[in-house]
Amino acid sequence: RGPRCATCHGVHDVRKSGHPASPISPLRVADTCAGCHAVLGREAVTPDSIATFVRQYRESVHGQAITGGLSVSATCQSCHGSHEVHRGSDARSAMHRNQIPQTCGKCHTGVLATYETSVHGHAVAAGDSIAPVCTDCHREHDIRPPAAEESSVFPTHIAEMCARCHDDEDVARTYGISADRLVSYRGSYHGVASRFGEERVANCASCHGWHDILPSSDPHSRVAPEKLAETCGECHRGATANFARGKVHLLGKADNPAAFAVQAAYVALMVVVLGGFVLFIVADLWGRFWRRRGPGGGHAGQSSSAEEDRLVSPTESFVRMNRRERLQHAVLVICFVSLVVTGLPLVFYDWPVLRTIGFMGGQFWLRSWLHRIFGVGLILVSVYHLVYVLTTRRGRQMFLALMPKAKDVTDAFGTLLHNVGIMEGLYRRGVLKAFLDRHPALRFKERPLYERYNFIEKFEYLAVFWGNSVMIITGLALWFFTVSLNVLPKFVLDVFLVVHSFEALLAFLAIIVWHMYNVHLNPSVFPMSRIWLTGRIGRDELKHEHPLEYQRLLDARREAARRVERPGPPRK
């Protein structure tokens, strides 16, 4: 069944190869070869049939050019030869691995000249059988233009394509290179954006080049230290030498000890803080169960006098948050939630739900701009709050009342021990009874009396104050990173990135665990406290949650009532 002369050239209708009707004309040779190769199996070499290769060629950039009438485009014989066709494993074949650059270079002469000067070209010329050739990157029959999404060298596919060699442990061991470049790239902003479908973001070829790849030790390399600013400047105008002051591919502690230390500190901080939150929540739930079934409980401020209802009506409510404060809170909630939704996909880009959010229907730029817009909103509401505190009497009073005091520390421990009930349990069993009789406060039988703002609210306010400051500073540095890198070395910006990411994660988890419990899931206010909506707090809630403030209110009204009942001498 092997082909003979007439199989390709015809029998009685033999024509010159340049004639459009000739079976070996560039415009028809693919059909001629397909006469055999589209039907003959090739199971000994690949599970696919050669018919697949024929179909791939017809859909490729070369095949489409032939279909369009461009006779100089590559055909089967351009690569495999005409009469001297050999198997690809034969060193005489034009498709032998070592011959592929020269075969492709017959048409792509400029690319060949560039490739031969590259690190890959030098290795192939020296007989290296591992170094990549044209078909390793562009494939063989289904070569597509780089702008086509199905192309192997489409911008979002390049990282995975390069990783086929550079992440191979055997290849890395042979050449003494790192096998973790793809991991480090995927963890960077460029890598995350690329995985979300952003075509314009930098990939391997953007920095290292396409056909002119050289080692970083070569002064002509695009990633040589002295040329790195120029390379980065192709995308980031105004890039300076600071762009090169730091590792690009961060893989571990050695690449940036400062960033690694900050990340480790944040992980430890999250464990301690969130662990403390969970401890307080469990203790609070246990305390509620214990107080309902044991004697005592509550706090000293819960007892009421006979005149209380006359001084403070049970239905009376008091302003807790005025309109301006509720507006600040609402804007803060909207900005925070939106920043979390548009920012977390960059940190947890492997989570399917977050990938869907980050993808934004293929418009990754929309996520970026939304994140910046709500970041500006966070800056504005923070500045407004600062002005509110500095310029209004109520704002200054609120700020001073929210500042922590020594009592808040004792309140926190007292609340925890009261809810757990350890000391009271020991007292009932007669353990340390004499000592606790002399020091009854150490029994923690009653919950501490809270001021207008308790330790929970003060902690949350300071956390927001600190978190906003950190997020705004690091966020602006990362947003205008070209300006930042003109002043700071790159490793400092890497630290900012770690701080920005982990501070956001810590804030998100704190809101979910701590704030949601105290404001929404706490049995006293479930399904939620309405103060942030109405701005008002009822008498019973004020009495229970802020007894010292309530006591001051009672004292003030009692004193006012006494003045009415016993008026002073008439004025002159």
C-alpha positions as CSV (number, residue, x, y, z in Angstrom):
1,R,0.0,0.0,0.0
2,G,3.0,2.3,-0.1
3,P,2.7,5.3,-2.4
4,R,4.3,5.2,-5.9
5,C,5.0,8.0,-8.3
6,A,1.5,8.0,-9.8
7,T,0.0,8.1,-6.3
8,C,1.1,11.7,-5.9
9,H,1.8,13.0,-9.4
10,G,-1.1,11.3,-11.2
11,V,-1.1,8.9,-14.2
12,H,-2.0,10.6,-17.5
13,D,-2.7,14.1,-16.1
14,V,0.8,14.7,-14.7
15,R,1.4,18.5,-14.4
16,K,4.1,20.7,-13.1
17,S,4.0,21.3,-9.4
18,G,3.3,25.0,-9.9
19,H,0.1,24.3,-11.9
20,P,-3.0,24.9,-9.8
21,A,-4.5,21.6,-11.0
22,S,-1.5,19.5,-10.1
23,P,-2.0,17.1,-7.2
24,I,1.3,18.3,-5.8
25,S,0.5,21.9,-6.1
26,P,0.9,23.7,-2.7
27,L,-2.8,24.4,-2.8
28,R,-3.7,20.7,-3.3
29,V,-0.8,18.7,-1.7
30,A,-2.6,18.4,1.6
31,D,-5.5,16.7,-0.1
32,T,-3.1,14.4,-2.0
33,C,-1.4,13.3,1.2
34,A,-4.7,13.0,3.0
35,G,-5.7,10.4,0.3
36,C,-3.6,7.9,2.3
37,H,-2.9,9.5,5.6
38,A,-6.5,10.3,6.5
39,V,-7.5,6.7,6.3
40,L,-4.4,4.7,7.3
41,G,-4.1,3.9,11.0
42,R,-1.0,4.6,13.0
43,E,-1.8,2.7,16.2
44,A,1.8,1.6,16.6
45,V,2.9,5.2,17.2
46,T,0.0,7.0,18.7
47,P,-3.6,6.1,19.7
48,D,-4.8,8.9,17.4
49,S,-5.1,8.3,13.7
50,I,-3.2,10.3,11.2
51,A,-6.5,11.6,10.1
52,T,-6.4,13.8,13.3
53,F,-3.1,15.3,12.1
54,V,-4.6,16.1,8.7
55,R,-7.6,17.8,10.3
56,Q,-5.3,19.7,12.7
57,Y,-3.2,20.9,9.7
58,R,-6.3,22.1,7.8
59,E,-7.4,24.1,10.9
60,S,-3.9,25.5,11.5
61,V,-2.5,28.9,10.5
62,H,-0.7,27.2,7.6
63,G,-3.7,25.2,6.4
64,Q,-5.9,28.2,6.6
65,A,-3.4,30.2,4.6
66,I,-3.4,27.5,1.9
67,T,-7.2,27.5,1.9
68,G,-7.1,31.2,1.4
69,G,-4.9,30.8,-1.7
70,L,-1.5,31.7,-0.2
71,S,0.6,29.1,-2.0
72,V,3.8,30.0,-0.2
73,S,2.4,28.8,3.1
74,A,3.9,25.6,4.6
75,T,2.4,22.3,3.3
76,C,3.1,18.7,4.1
77,Q,6.2,18.5,1.8
78,S,7.6,21.8,3.2
79,C,8.3,20.0,6.5
80,H,8.4,16.3,5.7
81,G,10.0,16.5,2.2
82,S,8.9,15.3,-1.2
83,H,10.8,12.2,-2.3
84,E,13.2,11.9,0.7
85,V,10.5,11.4,3.3
86,H,11.9,9.6,6.4
87,R,10.5,8.8,9.8
88,G,10.8,11.5,12.4
89,S,13.2,9.3,14.4
90,D,15.6,9.1,11.5
91,A,18.4,11.6,11.7
92,R,18.1,12.2,7.9
93,S,14.5,13.3,8.3
94,A,13.7,17.0,8.0
95,M,11.4,16.4,11.0
96,H,14.1,14.9,13.2
97,R,14.3,16.8,16.4
98,N,17.7,18.3,15.7
99,Q,16.6,19.3,12.2
100,I,13.3,21.0,13.1
101,P,14.8,24.6,13.6
102,Q,16.4,24.4,10.2
103,T,13.2,23.0,8.6
104,C,11.1,25.8,10.1
105,G,13.8,28.3,9.4
106,K,13.5,27.8,5.6
107,C,10.4,30.1,5.9
108,H,11.0,31.8,9.2
109,T,14.5,32.9,8.5
110,G,14.5,35.9,10.9
111,V,13.2,33.8,13.8
112,L,15.8,31.1,13.1
113,A,18.6,33.6,13.3
114,T,17.3,34.8,16.7
115,Y,16.7,31.3,18.0
116,E,20.2,30.2,17.1
117,T,21.6,32.8,19.4
118,S,19.4,31.9,22.4
119,V,20.2,29.5,25.2
120,H,17.8,26.9,23.7
121,G,19.3,27.3,20.2
122,H,22.9,26.8,21.5
123,A,21.9,23.7,23.4
124,V,20.2,22.1,20.3
125,A,23.2,23.0,18.1
126,A,25.4,21.2,20.7
127,G,23.3,18.0,20.3
128,D,21.1,18.5,23.4
129,S,18.1,16.3,23.0
130,I,16.1,18.0,25.8
131,A,16.3,21.6,24.8
132,P,13.1,22.8,23.2
133,V,12.7,23.3,19.5
134,C,9.9,25.0,17.5
135,T,7.4,22.2,17.8
136,D,7.8,22.0,21.6
137,C,6.2,25.4,21.9
138,H,4.2,25.9,18.8
139,R,3.2,22.2,18.3
140,E,3.4,20.4,15.0
141,H,0.2,20.2,12.8
142,D,-2.2,22.4,14.8
143,I,-0.1,25.5,14.8
144,R,-2.3,28.5,15.6
145,P,-1.5,32.2,15.6
146,P,-0.5,33.6,19.0
147,A,-3.6,35.7,19.2
148,A,-5.9,32.6,18.9
149,E,-7.1,31.4,22.3
150,E,-6.6,27.8,21.3
151,S,-2.9,28.5,20.4
152,S,-0.3,26.9,22.7
153,V,1.5,30.3,22.8
154,F,-1.7,32.3,23.6
155,P,-0.7,34.7,26.5
156,T,-2.7,32.8,29.2
157,H,-1.2,29.5,28.1
158,I,2.5,30.4,28.0
159,A,3.2,29.8,31.7
160,E,1.8,26.2,31.6
161,M,3.6,25.6,28.3
162,C,7.0,26.7,29.6
163,A,6.4,24.7,32.8
164,R,6.3,21.4,30.9
165,C,10.1,21.6,30.8
166,H,10.9,24.0,33.6
167,D,8.8,22.3,36.2
168,D,10.1,18.8,35.3
169,E,12.3,17.6,38.1
170,D,14.5,15.6,35.8
171,V,15.1,18.6,33.5
172,A,15.7,20.8,36.5
173,R,18.2,18.3,37.9
174,T,20.0,18.0,34.6
175,Y,20.5,21.8,34.1
176,G,20.7,22.8,37.8
177,I,17.6,25.1,37.7
178,S,14.6,25.5,40.0
179,A,11.6,23.4,39.3
180,D,9.2,25.7,41.1
181,R,8.9,28.6,38.7
182,L,5.3,28.0,37.8
183,V,4.3,27.9,41.4
184,S,6.0,31.2,42.1
185,Y,4.5,32.8,39.0
186,R,1.0,31.6,39.8
187,G,1.3,33.1,43.3
188,S,2.2,36.6,41.9
189,Y,-0.3,39.2,40.7
190,H,0.8,38.5,37.1
191,G,0.1,34.7,37.5
192,V,-3.3,35.2,39.2
193,A,-4.4,37.7,36.6
194,S,-3.3,35.3,33.8
195,R,-5.2,32.4,35.3
196,F,-8.3,34.7,35.4
197,G,-8.0,35.2,31.7
198,E,-6.2,38.5,31.6
199,E,-4.3,38.5,28.3
200,R,-2.3,41.8,28.7
201,V,-0.6,40.8,32.0
202,A,3.1,39.7,31.9
203,N,3.9,36.1,31.3
204,C,7.2,34.2,30.9
205,A,7.8,35.5,27.4
206,S,7.0,39.1,28.4
207,C,10.1,39.1,30.6
208,H,12.4,36.3,29.3
209,G,11.6,36.8,25.6
210,W,10.3,34.5,22.9
211,H,13.0,33.2,20.6
212,D,15.8,35.3,22.1
213,I,15.8,33.7,25.6
214,L,19.2,34.1,27.3
215,P,20.3,33.3,30.9
216,S,20.1,36.2,33.3
217,S,23.9,36.1,33.6
218,D,24.2,37.2,30.0
219,P,24.4,41.0,29.8
220,H,22.2,40.8,26.6
221,S,19.4,39.0,28.4
222,R,16.2,40.8,28.9
223,V,16.3,39.7,32.6
224,A,19.9,40.7,33.2
225,P,20.0,43.0,36.3
226,E,21.2,45.9,34.2
227,K,18.4,45.5,31.7
228,L,15.6,44.5,34.0
229,A,14.3,48.1,34.4
230,E,14.1,48.4,30.7
231,T,12.2,45.2,30.4
232,C,9.8,46.1,33.2
233,G,9.4,49.5,31.6
234,E,7.8,48.0,28.5
235,C,4.7,47.7,30.6
236,H,5.4,49.9,33.6
237,R,6.5,53.3,32.4
238,G,9.0,55.0,34.7
239,A,10.5,51.7,36.0
240,T,13.9,52.3,37.7
241,A,16.8,50.2,38.9
242,N,14.8,49.5,42.1
243,F,12.7,47.0,40.1
244,A,15.8,44.7,40.1
245,R,16.5,45.0,43.8
246,G,14.8,41.9,45.0
247,K,13.9,38.4,43.9
248,V,11.3,38.1,41.2
249,H,10.3,34.5,41.7
250,L,9.6,34.2,45.5
251,L,9.7,30.6,46.7
252,G,10.6,30.6,50.3
253,K,12.3,32.2,53.3
254,A,15.6,32.7,51.6
255,D,14.2,34.8,48.7
256,N,12.7,37.4,51.1
257,P,13.3,36.8,54.8
258,A,11.3,39.9,55.8
259,A,8.2,38.9,53.9
260,F,8.5,35.3,55.2
261,A,8.8,36.7,58.8
262,V,5.8,39.0,58.4
263,Q,3.7,36.2,57.0
264,A,4.7,33.9,59.9
265,A,3.8,36.6,62.4
266,Y,0.4,37.1,60.8
267,V,-0.3,33.4,60.8
268,A,0.6,33.3,64.5
269,L,-1.5,36.4,65.2
270,M,-4.5,34.9,63.4
271,V,-4.3,31.7,65.5
272,V,-4.1,33.7,68.7
273,V,-6.7,36.3,67.9
274,L,-9.3,33.9,66.3
275,G,-8.6,31.3,69.0
276,G,-9.3,34.0,71.7
277,F,-12.5,34.9,69.8
278,V,-13.7,31.3,69.8
279,L,-12.8,30.9,73.5
280,F,-14.9,33.9,74.4
281,I,-17.8,32.8,72.3
282,V,-17.9,29.3,73.7
283,A,-17.5,30.7,77.2
284,D,-20.4,33.1,76.6
285,L,-22.7,30.4,75.3
286,W,-21.7,28.2,78.3
287,G,-22.2,31.0,80.7
288,R,-25.7,31.7,79.4
289,F,-26.6,28.0,79.9
290,W,-25.0,27.9,83.4
291,R,-26.6,31.2,84.6
292,R,-30.1,30.0,83.6
293,R,-29.7,26.8,85.8
294,G,-27.5,28.0,88.6
295,P,-28.1,30.5,91.4
296,G,-27.2,34.2,91.0
297,G,-25.9,35.3,87.6
298,G,-26.4,38.5,85.7
299,H,-24.7,41.5,87.1
300,A,-25.2,44.0,89.8
301,G,-26.8,46.6,87.6
302,Q,-29.8,44.4,86.9
303,S,-31.7,45.2,90.1
304,S,-34.4,47.9,89.7
305,S,-35.9,50.3,92.2
306,A,-39.5,51.3,92.6
307,E,-39.0,54.7,91.2
308,E,-37.2,53.4,88.0
309,D,-40.2,53.2,85.8
310,R,-41.2,56.7,86.8
311,L,-37.8,58.1,85.9
312,V,-37.2,56.0,82.8
313,S,-40.2,54.6,80.9
314,P,-39.8,50.9,79.9
315,T,-40.6,51.9,76.3
316,E,-38.1,54.8,76.1
317,S,-35.1,54.6,73.8
318,F,-31.9,56.5,73.5
319,V,-29.7,57.7,70.7
320,R,-26.8,55.3,70.4
321,M,-25.7,56.3,66.8
322,N,-26.8,59.5,65.2
323,R,-27.5,59.8,61.5
324,R,-23.9,60.8,60.5
325,E,-22.5,57.8,62.5
326,R,-24.9,55.4,60.9
327,L,-24.0,56.7,57.4
328,Q,-20.3,56.2,58.2
329,H,-21.0,52.7,59.3
330,A,-23.1,51.9,56.2
331,V,-20.4,53.2,53.8
332,L,-17.7,51.2,55.7
333,V,-19.8,48.0,55.5
334,I,-20.4,48.4,51.7
335,C,-16.7,49.2,51.0
336,F,-15.4,46.5,53.3
337,V,-17.6,43.7,51.8
338,S,-16.9,44.9,48.3
339,L,-13.1,45.0,48.9
340,V,-13.3,41.4,50.4
341,V,-15.3,40.1,47.4
342,T,-13.0,41.7,44.8
343,G,-9.7,41.1,46.7
344,L,-9.9,37.6,48.1
345,P,-9.9,36.0,44.6
346,L,-6.3,37.2,44.3
347,V,-5.3,35.3,47.5
348,F,-7.5,32.2,47.1
349,Y,-7.6,31.9,43.4
350,D,-8.0,28.1,43.5
351,W,-11.4,28.3,45.2
352,P,-14.1,27.7,42.5
353,V,-16.5,30.3,44.0
354,L,-13.8,33.0,44.3
355,R,-12.5,32.1,40.8
356,T,-16.0,32.8,39.5
357,I,-16.2,36.1,41.3
358,G,-12.7,37.1,40.2
359,F,-13.3,36.1,36.6
360,M,-16.1,38.7,36.4
361,G,-17.4,37.1,33.2
362,G,-14.1,37.3,31.5
363,Q,-13.6,41.0,32.4
364,F,-10.8,40.7,35.0
365,W,-10.1,44.4,34.6
366,L,-13.6,45.1,36.0
367,R,-12.6,43.4,39.3
368,S,-9.4,45.5,39.4
369,W,-11.3,48.8,38.9
370,L,-14.1,47.8,41.4
371,H,-11.4,47.0,44.0
372,R,-9.8,50.4,43.5
373,I,-13.2,52.3,43.5
374,F,-14.2,50.8,46.8
375,G,-10.7,51.3,48.1
376,V,-11.1,55.0,47.4
377,G,-14.5,54.8,49.2
378,L,-12.7,53.3,52.3
379,I,-10.2,56.2,52.2
380,L,-12.9,58.8,52.0
381,V,-15.0,57.4,54.9
382,S,-11.8,57.0,57.0
383,V,-10.9,60.7,56.3
384,Y,-14.5,61.8,57.0
385,H,-14.5,59.9,60.3
386,L,-11.2,61.6,61.3
387,V,-12.6,65.0,60.5
388,Y,-15.8,64.1,62.4
389,V,-13.7,63.2,65.5
390,L,-11.6,66.3,65.4
391,T,-14.3,68.9,64.6
392,T,-17.4,67.8,66.5
393,R,-18.0,67.6,70.3
394,R,-19.9,64.3,70.0
395,G,-17.1,62.8,67.8
396,R,-14.4,63.7,70.4
397,Q,-16.5,62.3,73.2
398,M,-17.1,59.1,71.3
399,F,-13.4,58.8,70.5
400,L,-12.3,59.3,74.1
401,A,-14.9,56.9,75.4
402,L,-13.7,54.2,72.9
403,M,-10.1,54.5,74.1
404,P,-9.1,51.4,76.2
405,K,-8.5,51.7,80.0
406,A,-7.2,49.3,82.6
407,K,-10.8,48.5,83.5
408,D,-11.3,47.0,80.1
409,V,-8.6,44.4,80.7
410,T,-10.1,43.4,84.0
411,D,-13.6,43.4,82.4
412,A,-12.4,41.0,79.8
413,F,-11.0,38.5,82.3
414,G,-13.9,39.0,84.7
415,T,-16.4,38.3,81.9
416,L,-14.5,35.2,80.8
417,L,-14.2,33.8,84.4
418,H,-17.9,34.7,85.1
419,N,-19.1,32.9,82.1
420,V,-17.0,29.8,82.7
421,G,-18.0,29.8,86.4
422,I,-14.9,28.1,87.7
423,M,-14.4,30.2,90.9
424,E,-18.1,30.1,91.7
425,G,-18.1,26.3,91.2
426,L,-15.1,25.9,93.6
427,Y,-16.8,28.1,96.1
428,R,-20.0,26.0,96.1
429,R,-17.9,22.9,96.7
430,G,-16.2,24.5,99.7
431,V,-12.9,24.9,98.0
432,L,-11.1,28.2,98.9
433,K,-14.4,29.2,100.7
434,A,-12.6,31.1,103.4
435,F,-10.4,32.9,101.0
436,L,-13.3,33.8,98.7
437,D,-15.4,35.0,101.6
438,R,-12.6,37.5,102.4
439,H,-12.3,38.5,98.7
440,P,-15.9,38.0,97.2
441,A,-15.0,39.9,94.0
442,L,-12.7,36.9,93.0
443,R,-15.8,34.7,92.9
444,F,-16.8,36.4,89.7
445,K,-20.4,35.7,90.6
446,E,-21.7,38.7,88.8
447,R,-20.7,40.0,85.3
448,P,-18.6,43.1,85.3
449,L,-20.5,46.4,84.9
450,Y,-19.8,47.9,81.4
451,E,-19.5,51.6,80.5
452,R,-21.0,53.1,77.4
453,Y,-18.6,51.0,75.3
454,N,-17.4,47.7,76.6
455,F,-14.1,46.0,75.9
456,I,-15.6,44.2,72.8
457,E,-16.7,47.4,71.1
458,K,-13.4,49.1,72.0
459,F,-11.4,46.3,70.6
460,E,-13.4,46.3,67.3
461,Y,-13.0,50.1,67.0
462,L,-9.3,50.0,67.4
463,A,-9.0,47.0,65.1
464,V,-10.9,49.0,62.4
465,F,-8.8,52.0,63.0
466,W,-5.5,50.0,62.8
467,G,-6.7,47.8,59.9
468,N,-7.9,50.7,57.8
469,S,-4.6,52.6,58.3
470,V,-2.6,49.5,57.3
471,M,-4.8,48.7,54.3
472,I,-4.8,52.2,53.0
473,I,-1.0,52.7,53.2
474,T,-0.1,49.3,51.7
475,G,-3.0,49.5,49.2
476,L,-1.8,52.9,47.8
477,A,1.8,51.6,47.6
478,L,0.7,48.6,45.6
479,W,-1.7,50.6,43.5
480,F,1.0,53.1,42.5
481,F,3.8,50.5,42.7
482,T,5.8,52.1,39.9
483,V,6.1,55.2,42.0
484,S,6.7,53.1,45.1
485,L,9.6,51.2,43.5
486,N,11.2,54.5,42.6
487,V,11.6,55.1,46.3
488,L,11.6,51.6,47.9
489,P,13.4,48.4,47.0
490,K,11.3,45.6,45.6
491,F,11.6,43.4,48.7
492,V,9.8,46.1,50.8
493,L,6.9,46.1,48.3
494,D,6.8,42.3,48.7
495,V,6.4,42.8,52.4
496,F,3.6,45.3,51.7
497,L,1.8,42.7,49.6
498,V,2.0,40.1,52.4
499,V,0.7,42.7,54.9
500,H,-2.1,43.8,52.6
501,S,-3.3,40.3,51.9
502,F,-3.1,38.9,55.5
503,E,-4.4,42.0,57.1
504,A,-7.5,41.7,54.9
505,L,-7.8,38.0,55.7
506,L,-7.5,38.7,59.4
507,A,-10.1,41.4,59.2
508,F,-12.5,39.2,57.2
509,L,-12.2,36.3,59.6
510,A,-12.6,38.7,62.6
511,I,-15.8,40.1,61.2
512,I,-17.2,36.6,60.4
513,V,-16.3,35.1,63.8
514,W,-16.4,38.0,66.3
515,H,-18.5,40.8,65.0
516,M,-21.2,38.6,63.5
517,Y,-21.6,36.7,66.8
518,N,-21.8,39.8,69.0
519,V,-24.1,41.8,66.7
520,H,-26.1,39.1,65.0
521,L,-25.8,35.6,66.4
522,N,-25.6,36.4,70.1
523,P,-28.8,35.0,71.8
524,S,-29.5,38.4,73.4
525,V,-29.9,40.1,70.0
526,F,-30.6,37.3,67.5
527,P,-31.2,37.6,64.6
528,M,-29.4,41.0,64.9
529,S,-29.2,44.2,66.9
530,R,-31.1,47.0,65.1
531,I,-29.0,49.8,66.6
532,W,-26.9,50.1,63.3
533,L,-30.2,50.6,61.5
534,T,-32.3,52.7,63.9
535,G,-29.5,54.3,65.9
536,R,-31.4,53.8,69.1
537,I,-31.2,51.5,72.1
538,G,-34.1,50.5,74.4
539,R,-34.1,50.9,78.1
540,D,-33.8,47.2,79.0
541,E,-30.9,46.7,76.5
542,L,-29.1,49.7,77.8
543,K,-29.6,48.6,81.3
544,H,-28.3,45.1,80.6
545,E,-25.5,45.8,78.3
546,H,-24.2,49.2,79.6
547,P,-25.3,49.4,83.3
548,L,-22.8,52.1,84.3
549,E,-24.1,54.4,81.6
550,Y,-27.7,53.6,82.6
551,Q,-26.9,54.2,86.2
552,R,-25.6,57.7,85.3
553,L,-28.8,58.4,83.4
554,L,-30.9,57.4,86.4
555,D,-28.8,59.5,88.8
556,A,-29.1,62.5,86.5
557,R,-32.9,62.1,86.2
558,R,-33.2,61.5,89.9
559,E,-31.3,64.7,90.6
560,A,-33.4,66.6,88.1
561,A,-36.6,65.3,89.7
562,R,-35.3,66.5,93.1
563,R,-34.7,70.0,91.8
564,V,-38.3,70.1,90.5
565,E,-39.8,68.8,93.8
566,R,-37.6,71.2,96.0
567,P,-37.0,74.3,93.9
568,G,-34.4,76.7,95.2
569,P,-34.9,80.4,96.2
570,P,-36.3,82.7,93.5
571,R,-33.7,84.5,91.4
572,K,-33.1,88.2,91.8
